[in-house]
């Protein structure tokens, strides 16, 4: 029934087919991504309903909300029917969702597995268009005492300041480190530079009885763990 109604303005739809009414009556979880976006933009155009327009926008990013969140206001405005106000509303809503997930990571205070590290850092670096290298500092109970960006941009051995990493570890009383960086390309295959950095930090840390517990590569809601793969 929804497809038959798609070419008509939402105000002419039956109550059960209107996104706003459906949300009030049945809750937000029953709405499709397109219906949720339709609520944000409020209206479509003379030839296209808000839901139909939303479906078109989602189709352009393969129905991936994370990819949609990467679109700028100007990129959203390229869709016919999306002006600056609607584009800003979509961008703001997706940013709110990202920040909500970021707040959830504050509950992670103890690292029990590589997945915990992934959950901790993905909201920070998982969707960035550039590479960032981060260090998670742990105490002897594997509790997170600090996390910090080590470098931004391409990852090479020259960008890793081993002395800075170890100095901060000593100041924090950290005995374990987890390395992590993102691959905007989406590949999860460790590069030669990734392995070189890991070994460089591992060798320097061992002299101070500080252990490199893992190195994660994050990309598009997935990750690879050096420890899990046995290549640490």
GIQUI-V331414 format. One record per run of one state. SS is the DSSP state (h for helix, s for strand, l for the rest). FROM is the first residue (numbers start at 0). LEN is the number of residues. If there is no record, write none. Layout:
SS_FROM_LEN + SS_FROM_LEN
//
This chain:
l_0_1 + h_1_4 + l_5_4 + h_9_3 + l_12_2 + h_14_3 + l_17_1 + h_18_8 + l_26_1 + h_27_3 + l_30_2 + h_32_9 + l_41_3 + s_44_1 + l_45_2 + s_47_1 + l_48_1 + h_49_11 + l_60_4 + h_64_4 + l_68_4 + h_72_4 + l_76_7 + h_83_22 + l_105_4 + s_109_1 + l_110_3 + h_113_12 + l_125_6 + s_131_7 + l_138_4 + s_142_10 + l_152_4 + h_156_3 + l_159_2 + h_161_11 + l_172_3 + s_175_7 + l_182_9 + h_191_15 + l_206_4 + s_210_9 + l_219_2 + s_221_4 + h_225_4 + l_229_3
//
